[in-house]
Amino acid sequence: MVYQNRKGITRLSVWKKWSELAKGPDGRLSGSVCGQDPNYCKEPASVPPHEWPDDITRWPICRKRIAAVKKIHAAEHMACEVIGHPCCIGIHGECRITTREYCNFVRGYFHEEATLCSQVSCLNNVCGMIPFHNPDVPDQFYRLWTSLFIHAGVLHLLISVVLQYYLMRDVEKLAGPVRIGVIYIVSGIAGNLASAIFVPYRAEVGPSGSQFGLLACVFVEFINSWQMMRNPWRVLAKLVVMTLTFFLVGLLPWVDNYAHIFGFIFGFLLSYALLPFVSFGPYDKRRKVLLIWVCLVAVVVMLTALIILFYVTPIYECKICEYLNCIPLTRDFCAEQNINFNKKLDII
């Protein structure tokens, strides 16, 4: 480590490594570092029963040093000016001890208050929003529904508004805001879960799963009203052509077909279970009540299966799954969609 001493001379620090055969004071194996030492920290102080552990990776950030550090005869490793601090770089959550200038150059997050990389949570800085409950586990499950309200630009937002205006307005008047709200949110969450499972290295936002849930809602309303329509086959043809067109668009880059498919499936099942219906006789009523329970059970089972796939047995590599989301018409047609987690920044 390079540091500057009291005389302004920059030099390499002396590294004293302790081992099991040659232990440090009080039998310690983790020694002090440049700018941090348990013996020179007032807050939090290393005193019984809250002694700093004999593991440098578990040391806290020293918020207040004792006054002796500023004296002439203080230890050099505490009196020197430390210019290297943890810097969180890129989407990898990578941490490097570097200068503020370099950290700004690579557009990182500079932790001036910390000395060691173990004292910061770079993945937390990358993800943002509410901090992790456990710094080692990214537990921001709420992104499954918060991403439904985020868009990738004005055009994306405009498309969402137009689709929801034409799909949601009449259905919401018919079924009420509560039923449609449940269908919208659950379909979107299921679509996001499926997308995170089958194409995990793709950052996506928007309510496409919810919108396909609304499209499925229109299908269910059409099926329930089949006997009351003058020309149902023509309406069915229009709905099928429109739906297939949307699914074909989902094969283009930056369009999430897994959110479309699973949003449609969950929207279809929930619509059958929640939308009001007209029955034609006792037999038809019993059949539809049974169908409601079947759909509700199917939703619970499928949602549970998706959660297990995501949290318990995640799919990290599925080459075949990518073809349902984007067909590579050329060599680089789908190349820029995934986040490249193998790419590292070179040290300059």
N, C-alpha and C positions, 0 to 999 in steps of 0.2 A: 504494500500500500504506500502511496506517495503522500507525504504530508509536509507542511511548512512549520518549522520550529519557531521559537521566540525571536531568534536573530534574523528571521526572514530567509533562512537557507532551506531550499527544498531538497529533500533526500528521501531515500527509501527507509521505511520504518524497520525496526528490528523485530523479527518474529520469534517469539519464545513459545515453543510448542511443548506442552506437558503430555505425559503418557502415564500408563499404569506403573511403569518402573520409576519414573521421575515425576512425581505429582507436585502440584503447586501448593500454595498455602491452604491449610485446612483440607488437604487431600483433593483439591479441585483439579479437574481436567480441562475445564473451559476457562481460558484466561481472558484478560481485558482486551479490548480492541481500541483502535484509534477513535477517540471521542466518547467512549463509553466504558465505564468500570463500576461494578457494584460498590466499591469502596468510596466512590466520589459522587454518588447519587443521593440526594436528599429526599426526592419524591419521584417514584416510590422507593423508600429506603429498604436496603437489604438487611433486615433485622429479624430475629426470631419472633413469631413463627412464620414470617413472610420473607424468608431468605430467597434471594434469586437462585434458581436451580442451577445445578452443575451441568447445564446444557445451554449453550449460547443461543440456540435456535428458539429457546423459550424465554429469553430475556425481554422484559418490557421496555417501552420507550421511557427514557429518563426525562421527566418533565422539568425537574429543577435540580441543578448541581449544587454541591456545597461550595462555600466561599473559597475554600483552600485551593480550588482548581485555578483560580485567577492569580494566585501568588507566584512569585518567581521560582520558588523551589518545588512547585507542583510537578507531578509526573509528566514527562514529555508527551506521552500518548493522550493526556487530557488537556494539556496547555496548547497543543498544536491546533492550527486552523484546519478543520475538516471540510474539504470541498466536494467530497464524494458522498452522495446519499442515494438511497434506493430510488430507482426510476422505473415505473411501470410502463411497459412498451407494448403497443399493438393489441390485437384481439386475442393473442395467446395468453395474456396475463403474465408476460415474462418480466422478470425483475433483474435489473442490473445496478450495481453501485457505480455511479457516474456523476459527472458534473451537471449543473443546471443547464449549461449551454448545449451540451450534447443531448440532454433530455428534451429540451425545447426543439432541437434540430430534428429529432425523430418523432416529435409530437407526442411525447410521453407525459406521464403524470409524476412530477417531482415531489418526493416526500422529504422536505427539509427537516421535519421534526424527528425523523427516524435515522438510525445508524445501520441497521441490518435489514436484509430483505425479509427475514422471518418476522419482522415487526410490522409488516404491511400486508394487505390483502389485495394483490394486483387484480385478481379475477373480479373482486368486488368493485374495484375502480372501473374495470372494463364494462361490467354489466350495469352499474349504476342503480338507480331507484332505491328500494329499501335494502339495507345491508343484510348479508347472510346471517342466519342464526348461528350456523357453524361456519367459520371462515373457510374450511376445507371442502364444504359441500354447497354447491350452488342450488339453493332451495327456493328460487323465485318462481314458485308454481303459479302465482297470480298473473304471470305473463300470458298464460293460456287464454285469458279473457281481456286483459288490457291491450293486447296487440290488435284486438278487433276494432279498436277505436283510433288506431294510428294508420296513417296513409303515407305512401311514398311520393307524395307530390300533389299538386293541384289537380292534375289530370286524373290521377287515381281517385282522389276525393270526389271529383265531379262524376266519374263513372259510378261510384258507390251511391251517390245521392240520386242519380237518375234511375238506377236499378231498383233501389229501395222505394222510390216514389211510385214506380209503376207496379212493383210486386207487392209491397207491404201495405199500401194505402187501403185498397179494397178489402184485403184479407183481414187487416186490423179492424176495419169497421164491422166485419162479419163476426170475428171471433173475440175481439176485445184485446186491449194492450197487454194484459197479463199473460194470456195464452201465447200470443205472438212473441212476447218478450222471452218467455221460457224457450220456445222453439228457436228463436234467434241466437240466444246465448249458448244453449247446449249444443246446437249444431256447429256454432263457431268454435267452441272448445274442442269438440270431437274432431273437427277438421284440423285444428292446430295440433292436436295430439298425434293424429295420423301423419301429418306432415313432418313433425319432429321425429317420429319413429322411422319412417321410410326414407326421408331425405334429411338427415340430421345436420348436415353441414351447409344448410341454406338459410340465410336470414330473410324472413318474410314478414310482412305486416298486411293488415287489411281484413275486412270482414267477408272474404270470398266464401268461406264455409257457411257463414250465416246466410248469405244471399242465396246460396244453393239450397239451404234449408227452407227459405221462403219459396223458392221455385218448387220444391217438393210439396210445400203446403198448397200451392196452386193446383198441383196434380191431384192431391187428395180431395180437395174441394171439388174438382172436376169429376172425380170418380164417384163421390157421394151424390153429385147432382146429375149423374148420367141419365137417369130415367126422366128427368124433367127438362132435358135439353132437346131442341128441335133437330139439330144436326151435330151429334156428339163426335162422330168420326172426323169431321173437318176440324173441330177444336182439338181433338187428340193429335191429329197430324201436325197442327201448328205447334203444339207444346213439345212434341217429340223432336221436330226439326230444330226448334229453338234450343232445346236442351242438348241435343247432339252437337250443335254448333258451338255452344259454350264449352262442352267437353273437348272438342277439337282445338279450340283456342287454348285450352289448358295444356296442350302438347307443345306450345311455344315457350321460349325462354322467359323466365321471370313471371310465369303464371303457375299457380300452385294447383295441380290437378288432384292431388291427394286431399287437399282441403275441400275441393269441389265434390269429389266422390263421397267422402265420408260425411260431409255436411249435408249432402242430398239424402243419403241413407238415414241419418239420424233425424233430419227434418221430416222425411216421409213417415217414419215410425212414430215420431212425436205428434205429427199432425193427425194421424189416424187415432191416436190416443186422446188428444186434447180438443180437437175441433168439434163443434156441435154437428150432429148428423140428423137426418130424417130417416125413420124406419118405416118400412112398408109391411106391417104385420108382425105378430109375435115372434115368428121364426127369424125374420130379418133382424129384429131387435136383439134377440139372444145371440145371433151370429156376430153382430157388431160389438156387443159387450165383450164377448169372448175374444174378439180380435183386438179390442182395446187392451185387455190384460196381456195378451201375447206380445203386443208391440211394446208395452211398458217393460215387461220382463226382458225382451230383446235389447232394449236401450240400456238397461242396467247391466246386463251381461256383457254387451259389447263395450260399454264405457269402462267397465272393470277390466276387461281384457286389454284395452288400450293403455290404461294406467299401469297394469302389470308389465306390459311390453316396454313401456317408457322407463319405469323406475327399477324394475327387477331384472328383466332380461332385455336390455336395449340392443337394437340392431345398429352396429356401427358401420358396416360395409354391406351394401346390397346393390350390386351393379345393375341387376335386372330391374329393381324398383325405379331406377332413374329413368328408364325408357317410358314409363307411364306418365312421367312428369315433363319430359322433354325428349323429343325424337331428334337425334343428331343428324340432320339433313346434310350438314357438312362437318368437317373435322372439328371446327371451332364453334359450331352453332350453339352448343350448350356448355362451352368450356368455362365461361366466366361467371356461372351462377353460384358455384360452391365456394365457401370460404376455405382457403388453402391453409390448413393448420400445420402443414409440414414446412411451410416457407418461413425462414428465420431471417431477421435483419443481420447484416454483416456488422461486425464491430469495426468502427472507424477510428 
